[in-house]
Amino acid sequence: MANKNIINIRKKLDKLDNQFLNIIKKRTLLVDQVLKNKKFKKDIIDKKRIKIIIKNIAKKSKKRGIDSRITIKIWKTMIRSYIEYEYRNFKKK
């Protein structure tokens, strides 16, 4: 049988995961709005903006005492996933 402390912590993690899902839904709706304003597929990737985002995430992570290797990896994966999403959902005008 699993340790009761572990079970309680996992319940908290499950609640947090649900909050993440709500945030991802909100982020996706915003990405959809941005995508509607892009005229060409080549506009989907903005390397300059991606660099700035990653740099800011690293700084903010360090300020909060979070291992920036974790947050950078999460953000890079998220950005890559949303780029793929935008390509799949791009509608030529």
N, C-alpha and C positions, 0 to 999 in steps of 0.2 A: 504494500500500500504506500502511496506517495505521502510525503511529509505534508502536514496541514499548512505549514507556512508556505510551501511551494504552491499548493493549491490556491491559497488566498492571493499570492502574488500573481499567479497565472490568471486569475479572475480579473485582477486590476489590469493586467496586460491586454486581456480580451476587450475590456472597456476602452482602453486607450486605442486599440486597433479599430474599434468602431468609430472613434473620434477621427482617426486618420482617414477612414473611408469617407466620412462627411467632408473633410477638408479636400480630399482628392476630387470629390464630386464638384465642390465649389470651384476648385482650380480648373477642372475640365470645362466647366461652363464659361470661365474667363478665357481659356484657350480657344474655345469655340468662337467667342466674340472677336478675338484677335484674328483668327483664321478667316472669318468673314471679311475682314478688311485687307487681306493679302490678295494682290492681283495675280501674282505669278508664283509658281512652285519654288522658284529660286529664292523667294523671300522667306521661306520657311526657316532656313538656318541663318542665324545671325551670330557668327563666331565672336564678334566683338562683345556682344551682349552676354554670351555664354561665359566668356572669360571674366567679365565683370561680376557676374552672378557667383561664379565659383570662388573668386577672390573674396567677395563679401561674405559668403557662407563660411569660409575659412576663418576670417577675422571674427565674425559673430560667434562662431563655435568656440574659439579660444577665449573670448571674453566671458562666455558662459561656462567655461570649464568642461567643454565637450571635446572628445577626441575628434579633431577635424578630419582625420582619415576616414572616419565613419560617415560624417555628414557630407564630405566631398563625394564619396562614393555613392551615397544615396542620391544626392542632387544630380550627379552625372548620369546615373541610371534613369532618374525621373526625366531629365531633359531629353535623353535619348529616346525614352518611351513616348514622350509627347511629340517629338519630331516625327517618329513613326506614325503616331496618331494623326498628326496634321497631314502627312503625305497620304494616308488612307482616306482622309475626309476632305481633302482639297477639292473644291469645285471650280473648274475653270469658268470665268465669266464671259 
